[in-house]
Amino acid sequence: MPWNKDDYPDSLKNFMAPVRNKAIEIANALLDEGYEEGRAISIATAQAKEWGENHDKQIRKKNH
């Protein structure tokens, strides 16, 4: 099941939109390659965090 900016795994809800969107993009590509959903989310999350750090992006939403 491909994800989008409105429908994505709960594990991505605390990420800032640019990082979350990158994770969704990566996860969907991994699903297309035949990865299982859980593995795709795990890999995509790690890669999106790294992408965010390399692009000086805030990774997670700040707690109130």
N, CA, C and O atoms as a Tripos MOL2 file, in Angstrom:
@<TRIPOS>MOLECULE
protein
  256   255    64     0     0
PROTEIN
NO_CHARGES

@<TRIPOS>ATOM
      1 N           0.8380   -1.1870    0.0000 N.3       1 MET1
      2 CA          0.0000    0.0000    0.0000 C.3       1 MET1
      3 C           0.8820    1.2490    0.0000 C.2       1 MET1
      4 O           1.5760    1.5050    0.9830 O.2       1 MET1
      5 N           0.8680    2.0060   -1.0500 N.am      2 PRO2
      6 CA          1.7010    3.2200   -1.0630 C.3       2 PRO2
      7 C           1.1630    4.2810   -0.1050 C.2       2 PRO2
      8 O          -0.0440    4.4030    0.1020 O.2       2 PRO2
      9 N           2.0770    5.0320    0.4640 N.am      3 TRP3
     10 CA          1.7090    6.0950    1.3820 C.3       3 TRP3
     11 C           1.7850    7.4450    0.6830 C.2       3 TRP3
     12 O           2.3880    7.5730   -0.3820 O.2       3 TRP3
     13 N           1.1680    8.4480    1.2950 N.am      4 ASN4
     14 CA          1.2500    9.8130    0.7700 C.3       4 ASN4
     15 C           1.2770   10.7740    1.9500 C.2       4 ASN4
     16 O           1.2940   10.3450    3.1030 O.2       4 ASN4
     17 N           1.2810   12.1010    1.6590 N.am      5 LYS5
     18 CA          1.4430   13.0820    2.7390 C.3       5 LYS5
     19 C           0.2570   13.1180    3.7030 C.2       5 LYS5
     20 O           0.3770   13.6700    4.7970 O.2       5 LYS5
     21 N          -0.8730   12.5470    3.3250 N.am      6 ASP6
     22 CA         -2.0450   12.5180    4.1940 C.3       6 ASP6
     23 C          -2.2670   11.1570    4.8440 C.2       6 ASP6
     24 O          -3.0000   11.0530    5.8270 O.2       6 ASP6
     25 N          -1.6500   10.1310    4.3110 N.am      7 ASP7
     26 CA         -1.8410    8.7720    4.8030 C.3       7 ASP7
     27 C          -0.4670    8.1050    4.8840 C.2       7 ASP7
     28 O           0.0900    7.6730    3.8750 O.2       7 ASP7
     29 N           0.0670    8.0320    6.1080 N.am      8 TYR8
     30 CA          1.4130    7.5040    6.3030 C.3       8 TYR8
     31 C           1.4650    6.7630    7.6340 C.2       8 TYR8
     32 O           0.5630    6.9150    8.4570 O.2       8 TYR8
     33 N           2.5070    5.9650    7.8590 N.am      9 PRO9
     34 CA          2.6180    5.2090    9.1070 C.3       9 PRO9
     35 C           2.6680    6.1200   10.3380 C.2       9 PRO9
     36 O           3.2480    7.2050   10.2960 O.2       9 PRO9
     37 N           2.0590    5.6660   11.4190 N.am     10 ASP10
     38 CA          2.0460    6.4260   12.6780 C.3      10 ASP10
     39 C           3.4560    6.7620   13.1550 C.2      10 ASP10
     40 O           3.6660    7.7880   13.8020 O.2      10 ASP10
     41 N           4.4040    5.9160   12.8440 N.am     11 SER11
     42 CA          5.7700    6.1440   13.3180 C.3      11 SER11
     43 C           6.3930    7.4100   12.7290 C.2      11 SER11
     44 O           7.4270    7.8710   13.2110 O.2      11 SER11
     45 N           5.7780    7.9680   11.7030 N.am     12 LEU12
     46 CA          6.3080    9.1830   11.0700 C.3      12 LEU12
     47 C           5.5960   10.4510   11.5160 C.2      12 LEU12
     48 O           5.9410   11.5400   11.0580 O.2      12 LEU12
     49 N           4.6080   10.3340   12.4040 N.am     13 LYS13
     50 CA          3.7700   11.4930   12.7330 C.3      13 LYS13
     51 C           4.5060   12.6210   13.4470 C.2      13 LYS13
     52 O           4.0760   13.7720   13.3670 O.2      13 LYS13
     53 N           5.6020   12.3270   14.1420 N.am     14 ASN14
     54 CA          6.3230   13.3640   14.8720 C.3      14 ASN14
     55 C           7.4710   13.9930   14.0850 C.2      14 ASN14
     56 O           8.2270   14.8070   14.6130 O.2      14 ASN14
     57 N           7.5870   13.6080   12.8320 N.am     15 PHE15
     58 CA          8.6310   14.1760   11.9950 C.3      15 PHE15
     59 C           8.1270   15.4420   11.3160 C.2      15 PHE15
     60 O           6.9360   15.5760   11.0330 O.2      15 PHE15
     61 N           9.0430   16.3670   11.0570 N.am     16 MET16
     62 CA          8.7030   17.5620   10.2900 C.3      16 MET16
     63 C           8.3410   17.1240    8.8680 C.2      16 MET16
     64 O           8.8350   16.1070    8.3810 O.2      16 MET16
     65 N           7.4790   17.8960    8.2120 N.am     17 ALA17
     66 CA          6.9580   17.5080    6.9030 C.3      17 ALA17
     67 C           8.0340   17.1610    5.8720 C.2      17 ALA17
     68 O           7.9030   16.1350    5.2050 O.2      17 ALA17
     69 N           9.0960   17.9670    5.7070 N.am     18 PRO18
     70 CA         10.0840   17.6060    4.6770 C.3      18 PRO18
     71 C          10.7420   16.2420    4.9210 C.2      18 PRO18
     72 O          10.9710   15.4800    3.9820 O.2      18 PRO18
     73 N          11.0400   15.9460    6.1820 N.am     19 VAL19
     74 CA         11.6740   14.6670    6.5150 C.3      19 VAL19
     75 C          10.6590   13.5350    6.3740 C.2      19 VAL19
     76 O          10.9820   12.4690    5.8500 O.2      19 VAL19
     77 N           9.4440   13.7650    6.8360 N.am     20 ARG20
     78 CA          8.3840   12.7520    6.6970 C.3      20 ARG20
     79 C           8.1240   12.4530    5.2270 C.2      20 ARG20
     80 O           7.9960   11.2900    4.8440 O.2      20 ARG20
     81 N           8.0450   13.4890    4.4050 N.am     21 ASN21
     82 CA          7.7850   13.2880    2.9780 C.3      21 ASN21
     83 C           8.9190   12.5170    2.3130 C.2      21 ASN21
     84 O           8.6750   11.6920    1.4330 O.2      21 ASN21
     85 N          10.1480   12.7770    2.7240 N.am     22 LYS22
     86 CA         11.2950   12.0310    2.1920 C.3      22 LYS22
     87 C          11.1850   10.5680    2.6080 C.2      22 LYS22
     88 O          11.4500    9.6750    1.8030 O.2      22 LYS22
     89 N          10.7950   10.3150    3.8620 N.am     23 ALA23
     90 CA         10.6320    8.9400    4.3390 C.3      23 ALA23
     91 C           9.5390    8.2200    3.5480 C.2      23 ALA23
     92 O           9.6910    7.0490    3.2000 O.2      23 ALA23
     93 N           8.4450    8.9180    3.2660 N.am     24 ILE24
     94 CA          7.3500    8.3310    2.4840 C.3      24 ILE24
     95 C           7.8520    7.9810    1.0830 C.2      24 ILE24
     96 O           7.5750    6.8970    0.5680 O.2      24 ILE24
     97 N           8.5840    8.8960    0.4800 N.am     25 GLU25
     98 CA          9.1370    8.6700   -0.8670 C.3      25 GLU25
     99 C          10.0450    7.4350   -0.8850 C.2      25 GLU25
    100 O           9.9420    6.5890   -1.7730 O.2      25 GLU25
    101 N          10.9260    7.3480    0.1010 N.am     26 ILE26
    102 CA         11.8580    6.2210    0.1800 C.3      26 ILE26
    103 C          11.1020    4.9180    0.4540 C.2      26 ILE26
    104 O          11.3640    3.8990   -0.1840 O.2      26 ILE26
    105 N          10.1720    4.9550    1.3960 N.am     27 ALA27
    106 CA          9.4170    3.7440    1.7470 C.3      27 ALA27
    107 C           8.6280    3.2170    0.5470 C.2      27 ALA27
    108 O           8.5960    2.0110    0.3050 O.2      27 ALA27
    109 N           7.9980    4.1110   -0.1950 N.am     28 ASN28
    110 CA          7.2420    3.6820   -1.3710 C.3      28 ASN28
    111 C           8.1600    3.0460   -2.4160 C.2      28 ASN28
    112 O           7.7880    2.0620   -3.0550 O.2      28 ASN28
    113 N           9.3540    3.6060   -2.5880 N.am     29 ALA29
    114 CA         10.3160    3.0280   -3.5320 C.3      29 ALA29
    115 C          10.7390    1.6310   -3.0710 C.2      29 ALA29
    116 O          10.8780    0.7170   -3.8840 O.2      29 ALA29
    117 N          10.9420    1.4750   -1.7610 N.am     30 LEU30
    118 CA         11.3320    0.1630   -1.2320 C.3      30 LEU30
    119 C          10.2040   -0.8550   -1.3990 C.2      30 LEU30
    120 O          10.4600   -2.0180   -1.7100 O.2      30 LEU30
    121 N           8.9640   -0.4240   -1.1950 N.am     31 LEU31
    122 CA          7.8230   -1.3240   -1.4070 C.3      31 LEU31
    123 C           7.7860   -1.7880   -2.8600 C.2      31 LEU31
    124 O           7.5300   -2.9580   -3.1440 O.2      31 LEU31
    125 N           8.0450   -0.8540   -3.7750 N.am     32 ASP32
    126 CA          8.0750   -1.1930   -5.2020 C.3      32 ASP32
    127 C           9.1470   -2.2340   -5.5150 C.2      32 ASP32
    128 O           9.0070   -3.0260   -6.4470 O.2      32 ASP32
    129 N          10.2220   -2.2190   -4.7210 N.am     33 GLU33
    130 CA         11.3120   -3.1750   -4.9150 C.3      33 GLU33
    131 C          11.0530   -4.5040   -4.2230 C.2      33 GLU33
    132 O          11.8600   -5.4290   -4.3280 O.2      33 GLU33
    133 N           9.9240   -4.6050   -3.5120 N.am     34 GLY34
    134 CA          9.5500   -5.8690   -2.9050 C.3      34 GLY34
    135 C           9.8380   -6.0040   -1.4240 C.2      34 GLY34
    136 O           9.6760   -7.0890   -0.8640 O.2      34 GLY34
    137 N          10.2630   -4.9260   -0.7750 N.am     35 TYR35
    138 CA         10.4980   -4.9850    0.6670 C.3      35 TYR35
    139 C           9.1750   -5.1250    1.4120 C.2      35 TYR35
    140 O           8.1370   -4.6520    0.9510 O.2      35 TYR35
    141 N           9.2260   -5.7780    2.5620 N.am     36 GLU36
    142 CA          8.0430   -5.8590    3.4190 C.3      36 GLU36
    143 C           7.8030   -4.4920    4.0410 C.2      36 GLU36
    144 O           8.7370   -3.7090    4.2140 O.2      36 GLU36
    145 N           6.5540   -4.2090    4.3740 N.am     37 GLU37
    146 CA          6.1520   -2.8950    4.8750 C.3      37 GLU37
    147 C           6.9820   -2.4400    6.0750 C.2      37 GLU37
    148 O           7.5040   -1.3250    6.0750 O.2      37 GLU37
    149 N           7.1080   -3.2750    7.0790 N.am     38 GLY38
    150 CA          7.8390   -2.9040    8.2960 C.3      38 GLY38
    151 C           9.2960   -2.5970    8.0180 C.2      38 GLY38
    152 O           9.8530   -1.6440    8.5630 O.2      38 GLY38
    153 N           9.9060   -3.4000    7.1750 N.am     39 ARG39
    154 CA         11.3150   -3.1860    6.8230 C.3      39 ARG39
    155 C          11.4650   -1.8980    6.0190 C.2      39 ARG39
    156 O          12.4080   -1.1360    6.2370 O.2      39 ARG39
    157 N          10.5420   -1.6510    5.0910 N.am     40 ALA40
    158 CA         10.5880   -0.4410    4.2760 C.3      40 ALA40
    159 C          10.4900    0.8040    5.1610 C.2      40 ALA40
    160 O          11.2120    1.7780    4.9460 O.2      40 ALA40
    161 N           9.6030    0.7730    6.1480 N.am     41 ILE41
    162 CA          9.4350    1.9170    7.0510 C.3      41 ILE41
    163 C          10.7130    2.1430    7.8560 C.2      41 ILE41
    164 O          11.1670    3.2770    8.0050 O.2      41 ILE41
    165 N          11.2850    1.0690    8.3670 N.am     42 SER42
    166 CA         12.4960    1.1670    9.1760 C.3      42 SER42
    167 C          13.6530    1.7650    8.3790 C.2      42 SER42
    168 O          14.3220    2.6860    8.8470 O.2      42 SER42
    169 N          13.8840    1.2480    7.1940 N.am     43 ILE43
    170 CA         14.9760    1.7500    6.3410 C.3      43 ILE43
    171 C          14.7050    3.1930    5.9430 C.2      43 ILE43
    172 O          15.5980    4.0370    6.0130 O.2      43 ILE43
    173 N          13.4810    3.4760    5.5270 N.am     44 ALA44
    174 CA         13.1290    4.8210    5.0710 C.3      44 ALA44
    175 C          13.2710    5.8430    6.1910 C.2      44 ALA44
    176 O          13.7280    6.9610    5.9520 O.2      44 ALA44
    177 N          12.8900    5.4780    7.3970 N.am     45 THR45
    178 CA         13.0130    6.3880    8.5340 C.3      45 THR45
    179 C          14.4750    6.7410    8.7810 C.2      45 THR45
    180 O          14.8140    7.9110    8.9560 O.2      45 THR45
    181 N          15.3310    5.7400    8.7960 N.am     46 ALA46
    182 CA         16.7620    5.9810    9.0290 C.3      46 ALA46
    183 C          17.3530    6.8420    7.9120 C.2      46 ALA46
    184 O          18.1190    7.7660    8.1830 O.2      46 ALA46
    185 N          17.0070    6.5490    6.6730 N.am     47 GLN47
    186 CA         17.5650    7.3040    5.5530 C.3      47 GLN47
    187 C          17.0220    8.7300    5.5260 C.2      47 GLN47
    188 O          17.7530    9.6600    5.1830 O.2      47 GLN47
    189 N          15.7640    8.9140    5.8770 N.am     48 ALA48
    190 CA         15.1800   10.2620    5.8840 C.3      48 ALA48
    191 C          15.8110   11.1130    6.9950 C.2      48 ALA48
    192 O          16.0520   12.3050    6.8030 O.2      48 ALA48
    193 N          16.0750   10.5030    8.1460 N.am     49 LYS49
    194 CA         16.7660   11.2380    9.2280 C.3      49 LYS49
    195 C          18.1340   11.6970    8.7410 C.2      49 LYS49
    196 O          18.5170   12.8520    8.9290 O.2      49 LYS49
    197 N          18.8600   10.7860    8.1180 N.am     50 GLU50
    198 CA         20.1890   11.1300    7.6010 C.3      50 GLU50
    199 C          20.0810   12.2310    6.5430 C.2      50 GLU50
    200 O          20.8820   13.1660    6.5400 O.2      50 GLU50
    201 N          19.1110   12.1270    5.6580 N.am     51 TRP51
    202 CA         18.8890   13.1500    4.6340 C.3      51 TRP51
    203 C          18.6360   14.5060    5.2940 C.2      51 TRP51
    204 O          19.2070   15.5180    4.8880 O.2      51 TRP51
    205 N          17.7720   14.5180    6.3210 N.am     52 GLY52
    206 CA         17.4530   15.7530    7.0250 C.3      52 GLY52
    207 C          18.6730   16.3790    7.6790 C.2      52 GLY52
    208 O          18.8710   17.5920    7.6110 O.2      52 GLY52
    209 N          19.4880   15.5480    8.3100 N.am     53 GLU53
    210 CA         20.7010   16.0480    8.9540 C.3      53 GLU53
    211 C          21.6600   16.6330    7.9160 C.2      53 GLU53
    212 O          22.2920   17.6600    8.1630 O.2      53 GLU53
    213 N          21.7670   15.9880    6.7690 N.am     54 ASN54
    214 CA         22.6740   16.4530    5.7140 C.3      54 ASN54
    215 C          22.1790   17.7210    5.0200 C.2      54 ASN54
    216 O          22.9500   18.4180    4.3600 O.2      54 ASN54
    217 N          20.8890   18.0120    5.1760 N.am     55 HIS55
    218 CA         20.3070   19.2020    4.5450 C.3      55 HIS55
    219 C          19.8890   20.2490    5.5850 C.2      55 HIS55
    220 O          19.0870   21.1390    5.3000 O.2      55 HIS55
    221 N          20.4420   20.1270    6.7820 N.am     56 ASP56
    222 CA         20.1550   21.0740    7.8710 C.3      56 ASP56
    223 C          18.6590   21.2700    8.1120 C.2      56 ASP56
    224 O          18.1960   22.3900    8.3250 O.2      56 ASP56
    225 N          17.9220   20.1840    8.0780 N.am     57 LYS57
    226 CA         16.4760   20.2220    8.3330 C.3      57 LYS57
    227 C          16.2210   19.8530    9.7890 C.2      57 LYS57
    228 O          16.9440   19.0480   10.3760 O.2      57 LYS57
    229 N          15.1850   20.4530   10.3580 N.am     58 GLN58
    230 CA         14.7180   20.0100   11.6790 C.3      58 GLN58
    231 C          14.0640   18.6480   11.4660 C.2      58 GLN58
    232 O          13.2160   18.4920   10.5870 O.2      58 GLN58
    233 N          14.4530   17.6840   12.2530 N.am     59 ILE59
    234 CA         13.9830   16.3060   12.0520 C.3      59 ILE59
    235 C          12.5950   16.0810   12.6600 C.2      59 ILE59
    236 O          11.6650   15.6500   11.9780 O.2      59 ILE59
    237 N          12.4780   16.3770   13.9390 N.am     60 ARG60
    238 CA         11.2160   16.1030   14.6470 C.3      60 ARG60
    239 C          10.5420   17.3970   15.0680 C.2      60 ARG60
    240 O          11.1710   18.4430   15.2280 O.2      60 ARG60
    241 N           9.2250   17.2760   15.2400 N.am     61 LYS61
    242 CA          8.4490   18.4080   15.7590 C.3      61 LYS61
    243 C           8.8710   18.6720   17.1940 C.2      61 LYS61
    244 O           9.1890   17.7330   17.9250 O.2      61 LYS61
    245 N           8.8810   19.9000   17.6000 N.am     62 LYS62
    246 CA          9.2360   20.2480   18.9770 C.3      62 LYS62
    247 C           8.0380   19.9410   19.8840 C.2      62 LYS62
    248 O           6.8840   20.1570   19.5140 O.2      62 LYS62
    249 N           8.3420   19.4380   21.0670 N.am     63 ASN63
    250 CA          7.2760   19.1700   22.0460 C.3      63 ASN63
    251 C           6.8480   20.4860   22.6780 C.2      63 ASN63
    252 O           7.6690   21.3750   22.9030 O.2      63 ASN63
    253 N           5.5700   20.6000   22.9590 N.am     64 HIS64
    254 CA          5.0340   21.8320   23.5480 C.3      64 HIS64
    255 C           5.2050   21.8320   25.0550 C.2      64 HIS64
    256 O           4.8120   22.7890   25.7210 O.2      64 HIS64
@<TRIPOS>BOND
     1     1     2 1
     2     2     3 1
     3     3     4 2
     4     3     5 am
     5     5     6 1
     6     6     7 1
     7     7     8 2
     8     7     9 am
     9     9    10 1
    10    10    11 1
    11    11    12 2
    12    11    13 am
    13    13    14 1
    14    14    15 1
    15    15    16 2
    16    15    17 am
    17    17    18 1
    18    18    19 1
    19    19    20 2
    20    19    21 am
    21    21    22 1
    22    22    23 1
    23    23    24 2
    24    23    25 am
    25    25    26 1
    26    26    27 1
    27    27    28 2
    28    27    29 am
    29    29    30 1
    30    30    31 1
    31    31    32 2
    32    31    33 am
    33    33    34 1
    34    34    35 1
    35    35    36 2
    36    35    37 am
    37    37    38 1
    38    38    39 1
    39    39    40 2
    40    39    41 am
    41    41    42 1
    42    42    43 1
    43    43    44 2
    44    43    45 am
    45    45    46 1
    46    46    47 1
    47    47    48 2
    48    47    49 am
    49    49    50 1
    50    50    51 1
    51    51    52 2
    52    51    53 am
    53    53    54 1
    54    54    55 1
    55    55    56 2
    56    55    57 am
    57    57    58 1
    58    58    59 1
    59    59    60 2
    60    59    61 am
    61    61    62 1
    62    62    63 1
    63    63    64 2
    64    63    65 am
    65    65    66 1
    66    66    67 1
    67    67    68 2
    68    67    69 am
    69    69    70 1
    70    70    71 1
    71    71    72 2
    72    71    73 am
    73    73    74 1
    74    74    75 1
    75    75    76 2
    76    75    77 am
    77    77    78 1
    78    78    79 1
    79    79    80 2
    80    79    81 am
    81    81    82 1
    82    82    83 1
    83    83    84 2
    84    83    85 am
    85    85    86 1
    86    86    87 1
    87    87    88 2
    88    87    89 am
    89    89    90 1
    90    90    91 1
    91    91    92 2
    92    91    93 am
    93    93    94 1
    94    94    95 1
    95    95    96 2
    96    95    97 am
    97    97    98 1
    98    98    99 1
    99    99   100 2
   100    99   101 am
   101   101   102 1
   102   102   103 1
   103   103   104 2
   104   103   105 am
   105   105   106 1
   106   106   107 1
   107   107   108 2
   108   107   109 am
   109   109   110 1
   110   110   111 1
   111   111   112 2
   112   111   113 am
   113   113   114 1
   114   114   115 1
   115   115   116 2
   116   115   117 am
   117   117   118 1
   118   118   119 1
   119   119   120 2
   120   119   121 am
   121   121   122 1
   122   122   123 1
   123   123   124 2
   124   123   125 am
   125   125   126 1
   126   126   127 1
   127   127   128 2
   128   127   129 am
   129   129   130 1
   130   130   131 1
   131   131   132 2
   132   131   133 am
   133   133   134 1
   134   134   135 1
   135   135   136 2
   136   135   137 am
   137   137   138 1
   138   138   139 1
   139   139   140 2
   140   139   141 am
   141   141   142 1
   142   142   143 1
   143   143   144 2
   144   143   145 am
   145   145   146 1
   146   146   147 1
   147   147   148 2
   148   147   149 am
   149   149   150 1
   150   150   151 1
   151   151   152 2
   152   151   153 am
   153   153   154 1
   154   154   155 1
   155   155   156 2
   156   155   157 am
   157   157   158 1
   158   158   159 1
   159   159   160 2
   160   159   161 am
   161   161   162 1
   162   162   163 1
   163   163   164 2
   164   163   165 am
   165   165   166 1
   166   166   167 1
   167   167   168 2
   168   167   169 am
   169   169   170 1
   170   170   171 1
   171   171   172 2
   172   171   173 am
   173   173   174 1
   174   174   175 1
   175   175   176 2
   176   175   177 am
   177   177   178 1
   178   178   179 1
   179   179   180 2
   180   179   181 am
   181   181   182 1
   182   182   183 1
   183   183   184 2
   184   183   185 am
   185   185   186 1
   186   186   187 1
   187   187   188 2
   188   187   189 am
   189   189   190 1
   190   190   191 1
   191   191   192 2
   192   191   193 am
   193   193   194 1
   194   194   195 1
   195   195   196 2
   196   195   197 am
   197   197   198 1
   198   198   199 1
   199   199   200 2
   200   199   201 am
   201   201   202 1
   202   202   203 1
   203   203   204 2
   204   203   205 am
   205   205   206 1
   206   206   207 1
   207   207   208 2
   208   207   209 am
   209   209   210 1
   210   210   211 1
   211   211   212 2
   212   211   213 am
   213   213   214 1
   214   214   215 1
   215   215   216 2
   216   215   217 am
   217   217   218 1
   218   218   219 1
   219   219   220 2
   220   219   221 am
   221   221   222 1
   222   222   223 1
   223   223   224 2
   224   223   225 am
   225   225   226 1
   226   226   227 1
   227   227   228 2
   228   227   229 am
   229   229   230 1
   230   230   231 1
   231   231   232 2
   232   231   233 am
   233   233   234 1
   234   234   235 1
   235   235   236 2
   236   235   237 am
   237   237   238 1
   238   238   239 1
   239   239   240 2
   240   239   241 am
   241   241   242 1
   242   242   243 1
   243   243   244 2
   244   243   245 am
   245   245   246 1
   246   246   247 1
   247   247   248 2
   248   247   249 am
   249   249   250 1
   250   250   251 1
   251   251   252 2
   252   251   253 am
   253   253   254 1
   254   254   255 1
   255   255   256 2
@<TRIPOS>SUBSTRUCTURE
     1 MET1         2 RESIDUE 1 A MET
     2 PRO2         6 RESIDUE 1 A PRO
     3 TRP3        10 RESIDUE 1 A TRP
     4 ASN4        14 RESIDUE 1 A ASN
     5 LYS5        18 RESIDUE 1 A LYS
     6 ASP6        22 RESIDUE 1 A ASP
     7 ASP7        26 RESIDUE 1 A ASP
     8 TYR8        30 RESIDUE 1 A TYR
     9 PRO9        34 RESIDUE 1 A PRO
    10 ASP10       38 RESIDUE 1 A ASP
    11 SER11       42 RESIDUE 1 A SER
    12 LEU12       46 RESIDUE 1 A LEU
    13 LYS13       50 RESIDUE 1 A LYS
    14 ASN14       54 RESIDUE 1 A ASN
    15 PHE15       58 RESIDUE 1 A PHE
    16 MET16       62 RESIDUE 1 A MET
    17 ALA17       66 RESIDUE 1 A ALA
    18 PRO18       70 RESIDUE 1 A PRO
    19 VAL19       74 RESIDUE 1 A VAL
    20 ARG20       78 RESIDUE 1 A ARG
    21 ASN21       82 RESIDUE 1 A ASN
    22 LYS22       86 RESIDUE 1 A LYS
    23 ALA23       90 RESIDUE 1 A ALA
    24 ILE24       94 RESIDUE 1 A ILE
    25 GLU25       98 RESIDUE 1 A GLU
    26 ILE26      102 RESIDUE 1 A ILE
    27 ALA27      106 RESIDUE 1 A ALA
    28 ASN28      110 RESIDUE 1 A ASN
    29 ALA29      114 RESIDUE 1 A ALA
    30 LEU30      118 RESIDUE 1 A LEU
    31 LEU31      122 RESIDUE 1 A LEU
    32 ASP32      126 RESIDUE 1 A ASP
    33 GLU33      130 RESIDUE 1 A GLU
    34 GLY34      134 RESIDUE 1 A GLY
    35 TYR35      138 RESIDUE 1 A TYR
    36 GLU36      142 RESIDUE 1 A GLU
    37 GLU37      146 RESIDUE 1 A GLU
    38 GLY38      150 RESIDUE 1 A GLY
    39 ARG39      154 RESIDUE 1 A ARG
    40 ALA40      158 RESIDUE 1 A ALA
    41 ILE41      162 RESIDUE 1 A ILE
    42 SER42      166 RESIDUE 1 A SER
    43 ILE43      170 RESIDUE 1 A ILE
    44 ALA44      174 RESIDUE 1 A ALA
    45 THR45      178 RESIDUE 1 A THR
    46 ALA46      182 RESIDUE 1 A ALA
    47 GLN47      186 RESIDUE 1 A GLN
    48 ALA48      190 RESIDUE 1 A ALA
    49 LYS49      194 RESIDUE 1 A LYS
    50 GLU50      198 RESIDUE 1 A GLU
    51 TRP51      202 RESIDUE 1 A TRP
    52 GLY52      206 RESIDUE 1 A GLY
    53 GLU53      210 RESIDUE 1 A GLU
    54 ASN54      214 RESIDUE 1 A ASN
    55 HIS55      218 RESIDUE 1 A HIS
    56 ASP56      222 RESIDUE 1 A ASP
    57 LYS57      226 RESIDUE 1 A LYS
    58 GLN58      230 RESIDUE 1 A GLN
    59 ILE59      234 RESIDUE 1 A ILE
    60 ARG60      238 RESIDUE 1 A ARG
    61 LYS61      242 RESIDUE 1 A LYS
    62 LYS62      246 RESIDUE 1 A LYS
    63 ASN63      250 RESIDUE 1 A ASN
    64 HIS64      254 RESIDUE 1 A HIS
